[in-house]
C-alpha cells in the first residue's frame, strides 16, 4: 500500500475511535453527574473529562467552569476543536473519501451517511434533542462504521485500520488512567453508593468495560481488580495491554520485517505491563502514556507519509 493512501486509513481509524471514545467518556460523566451523590459537587465528574480530552488551562480560560453545557459545546459540537465529535466524524469522512476506491460499499455508505447527519450538529440541535440522544447516536454510528470496515479483506488496508484503532484506544485508556487514578486511589475501599464508588463505575463505563469486569471477576466492584482489568486484562479488547499487543500484531502484518526500534519499543511496553506488580500499575500507566505518544510519532514517521494531523 502506498504511504499516501495508508496515512488516510490510519487517521480514518484513529478519528473514528476518538469520536466513539469521547462520546463514551461524556456519557459516563453525564450519568455520574445525575447521580444523587453529585448534587454537592456537580463539576466533579466533568473535571476528569477535561483532563482526559482537552487542555484544562485553555478550557478554563475559554469556557469557564466545567459543566455539562460547556463540555458538550467544546467536545461535541465545536468545529474549531479538532478532537470534538463533529470534527472527528468530519475527519473520518474526509479520510475515507481519499481512499474510497479501497473501501467496500457498505463502509463508505456508513461513513458518508453518518457525516451527512453529523454536519447538522449545533448548539440548538443539541439542546433540542438532548445530550444523551447525540451521545448514543454517536456510539451507534461509530459501531456501524466499524462493523462495515470489519468486512474488509484482511490485507494491508485492514492492518493499517487495526493499527490506528489500537494506538488510539491505548492512548485513550492510558490518558484516563493518568487523569483519574490519583484521586481514585486516595480512597482504597469505597463503599457502594459513595461518590468514590461511582468514580470507579464511571471509569469502567468510559472504557466500555463494565460488562467485562463483572463477567471476568464475578465480584462486586473492587478498585484493585478494576485497575488490573483496565491495564492488563487479557480477555478484553479494550484493556491497555490488549491494545499494545494489537499494535505489535498489526505492525507485523503490515511490515514484512519488524525488527526496528518501534517494534522493540512496543514489545518492551507489553512486557512491562505484563510483569509489573499490582502496586506499580498506576505508575506503569503513566509511563505507558509517554511511550505510546512516542510510538505513535515513530509509526507516523517510519511508515506513513508526513502529516500535520
C-alpha positions in Angstrom: 0.0 0.0 0.0 1.3 3.5 -0.9 2.1 5.6 2.2 -0.1 8.4 0.9 -3.1 6.1 1.0 -2.1 4.3 4.2 -2.0 7.6 6.1 -5.6 8.2 5.3 -6.6 4.8 6.5 -4.6 5.2 9.7 -6.2 8.5 10.5 -9.7 7.4 9.5 -9.4 4.6 12.1 -7.9 6.9 14.8 -10.6 9.6 14.4 -13.4 7.0 14.3 -12.1 5.5 17.6 -11.6 9.0 19.1 -15.2 10.0 18.3 -16.6 6.9 20.0 -14.3 7.2 23.0 -15.2 10.9 23.5 -18.9 10.0 23.3 -18.5 7.2 25.8 -16.4 9.4 28.2 -19.1 12.1 28.1 -21.9 9.6 28.6 -20.2 8.2 31.7 -19.6 11.6 33.2 -23.2 12.7 32.4 -24.6 9.7 34.1 -22.4 10.3 37.1 -23.4 13.9 37.3 -27.1 12.9 37.5 -26.5 10.6 40.5 -27.7 11.8 43.9 -24.1 11.9 45.3 -23.3 14.6 42.7 -25.6 17.2 44.0 -23.0 18.7 46.3 -20.3 18.8 43.6 -21.8 18.9 40.2 -18.4 19.8 38.5 -16.5 16.8 39.8 -17.5 14.3 37.0 -16.6 16.8 34.3 -13.1 17.6 35.6 -11.8 14.2 34.6 -13.3 14.7 31.1 -11.5 18.0 30.7 -8.2 16.4 31.9 -8.6 13.4 29.5 -9.9 15.1 26.4 -8.6 18.7 26.3 -6.2 21.2 27.9 -7.6 22.1 31.3 -6.0 25.5 31.4 -7.1 26.5 27.9 -10.6 25.1 28.6 -11.0 27.1 31.8 -9.9 30.4 30.2 -12.2 29.9 27.1 -15.2 28.2 28.6 -15.1 28.8 32.3 -16.3 26.1 34.9 -16.6 22.5 33.6 -20.3 21.8 33.3 -22.4 19.6 31.0 -23.2 22.5 28.8 -19.6 23.9 28.4 -18.2 20.4 27.9 -20.8 19.5 25.3 -20.2 22.8 23.5 -16.4 22.1 23.3 -16.2 18.3 22.9 -19.4 17.5 20.9 -20.3 20.4 18.5 -17.2 22.7 18.4 -15.9 22.7 14.8 -12.9 24.7 15.9 -11.8 21.8 18.2 -10.1 19.1 16.1 -10.9 16.5 18.7 -14.6 17.3 19.1 -17.0 14.5 18.0 -18.3 16.5 15.0 -14.7 17.4 13.9 -13.6 13.7 14.3 -16.6 12.5 12.2 -15.8 15.1 9.5 -12.1 13.8 9.5 -13.4 10.2 9.2 -15.4 11.2 6.1 -12.6 13.2 4.5 -10.0 10.4 5.0 -12.5 7.8 3.8 -13.2 9.9 0.7 -9.5 9.8 -0.1 -9.4 6.0 -0.1 -13.0 5.4 -1.3 -11.8 3.1 -4.0 -10.2 0.8 -1.4 -13.3 0.6 0.9 -16.2 -1.7 0.4 -19.5 -0.1 -0.5 -21.0 -0.7 3.0 -18.1 1.1 4.7 -18.4 4.2 2.5 -22.2 4.4 2.9 -21.9 4.1 6.7 -19.2 6.9 6.8 -21.0 9.2 4.4 -24.5 8.9 5.8 -23.1 9.5 9.3 -21.4 12.7 8.3 -24.5 13.9 6.5 -26.3 13.8 9.8 -23.4 14.9 12.0 -22.9 18.1 10.0 -26.2 19.3 11.4 -24.6 19.3 14.9 -25.0 22.7 16.5 -25.9 24.1 19.9 -29.6 24.4 19.0 -29.8 20.9 17.8 -28.0 19.6 20.9 -30.4 21.5 23.1 -33.5 20.3 21.2 -32.8 16.5 21.4 -30.6 16.4 24.4 -27.0 15.3 25.2 -27.9 11.7 25.8 -29.5 11.4 22.4 -26.5 12.6 20.5 -24.0 10.6 22.6 -26.0 7.4 22.0 -26.3 8.3 18.3 -22.5 8.8 18.0 -21.7 5.5 19.6 -24.2 3.6 17.4 -22.9 5.2 14.2 -19.3 4.5 15.1 -20.1 0.9 15.8 -21.9 0.7 12.4 -18.9 2.0 10.6 -16.6 -0.3 12.4 -18.9 -3.3 11.6 -18.7 -2.4 7.9 -15.0 -1.9 8.0 -14.6 -5.3 9.6 -15.8 -6.9 6.3 -12.7 -5.5 4.5 -10.3 -8.0 3.2 -7.6 -9.0 5.7 -4.9 -7.2 3.7 -2.6 -4.2 4.3 -5.6 -1.8 4.5 -7.1 -3.8 7.3 -3.8 -4.0 9.1 -3.4 -0.2 9.0 -7.0 0.3 10.2 -6.3 -2.0 13.2 -3.0 -0.3 13.9 -4.8 3.1 14.1 -7.5 1.7 16.3 -5.2 0.0 18.7 -3.0 3.1 19.0 -5.9 5.4 19.7 -7.5 3.1 22.1 -4.3 2.6 24.1 -3.8 6.3 24.2 -7.3 6.9 25.5 -7.1 4.2 28.2 -3.7 5.5 29.5 -5.0 9.1 29.4 -8.0 8.2 31.5 -5.9 6.3 34.0 -3.4 9.1 34.4 -6.2 11.6 34.9 -8.4 9.5 37.2 -6.2 7.2 39.3 -4.5 9.7 41.7 -7.9 10.7 43.1 -9.4 7.3 42.9 -6.6 5.6 44.8 -6.8 8.1 47.6 -9.9 6.2 48.8 -8.8 2.5 48.6 -12.1 0.8 49.7 -15.0 3.0 48.6 -18.4 1.9 49.8 -21.2 1.4 47.2 -23.3 4.5 46.8 -20.5 6.9 47.5 -19.0 9.3 45.0 -15.7 7.4 45.0 -17.5 4.2 44.1 -19.3 6.0 41.3 -16.0 7.2 40.1 -14.8 3.6 39.5 -18.1 2.7 37.8 -17.7 5.8 35.5 -14.1 4.8 34.7 -15.2 1.3 33.6 -18.1 2.7 31.7 -16.0 5.3 29.8 -13.6 2.4 28.9 -16.5 0.2 27.7 -15.6 -2.4 30.3 -18.4 -2.6 32.8 -19.7 -5.9 31.5 -16.2 -7.2 31.1 -15.5 -6.5 34.8 -18.5 -8.4 36.1 -18.1 -11.3 33.7 -14.4 -11.8 34.4 -14.5 -11.3 38.2 -18.0 -12.2 39.3 -17.4 -9.9 42.3 -18.7 -6.5 43.5 -16.6 -3.6 42.2 -13.1 -3.7 43.7 -10.6 -1.0 42.8 -7.6 -3.4 42.5 -9.5 -5.7 40.2 -10.9 -2.9 38.1 -7.4 -1.3 37.7 -5.9 -4.7 36.8 -8.6 -5.3 34.1 -8.2 -1.8 32.7 -4.5 -2.1 32.4 -3.7 -5.7 31.6 -6.9 -7.6 31.2 -6.3 -10.3 28.6 -9.8 -11.1 27.7 -11.0 -7.6 26.9 -10.1 -5.9 23.6 -10.2 -2.6 25.4 -7.5 -3.0 28.0 -4.2 -1.2 27.7 -2.2 -4.4 27.4 -4.5 -5.9 24.7 -4.1 -2.8 22.5 -0.4 -2.7 22.9 -0.3 -6.3 21.8 -2.6 -5.5 18.9 -0.2 -2.7 17.9 2.5 -5.4 17.7 0.5 -7.8 15.7 -0.9 -5.1 13.3 2.6 -3.8 12.7 3.9 -7.3 12.0 1.0 -7.8 9.5 1.9 -4.5 7.8 5.6 -4.8 7.6 7.5 -7.9 6.5 10.4 -7.4 8.9 9.6 -5.7 12.2 13.0 -5.8 13.8 13.0 -2.0 14.0 13.2 0.2 17.1 9.4 0.9 17.1 8.6 -2.8 17.2 11.1 -3.2 20.0 9.5 -0.4 22.0 6.1 -1.9 21.6 7.3 -5.3 22.8 9.1 -3.7 25.8 6.0 -1.8 26.8 3.9 -5.0 26.6 6.4 -6.9 28.7 6.5 -4.2 31.4 2.7 -4.2 31.7 2.6 -8.0 32.0 5.3 -8.2 34.6 4.9 -5.1 36.8 3.4 -5.6 40.3 -0.1 -4.5 41.2 1.2 -1.7 43.3 3.2 -0.4 40.4 0.3 -0.4 37.9 -0.6 3.3 38.4 3.0 4.5 37.6 3.2 2.0 34.8 0.1 3.6 33.2 1.8 7.0 33.4 4.9 5.7 31.8 2.8 3.9 29.1 1.2 7.2 28.1 4.6 8.8 27.4 5.8 5.7 25.5 2.6 5.4 23.4 2.9 9.0 22.3 6.5 8.3 21.2 5.4 5.1 19.4 2.6 6.9 17.6 5.1 9.6 16.4 7.5 6.9 15.3 4.9 5.0 13.4 3.9 8.2 11.6 7.5 8.9 10.7 8.5 5.5 9.6 5.5 4.0 7.9 3.3 6.9 6.6 3.9 10.0 4.6 4.4 13.1 6.7 1.2 14.6 8.0 0.2 17.7 10.0 -2.5 15.8 11.9 
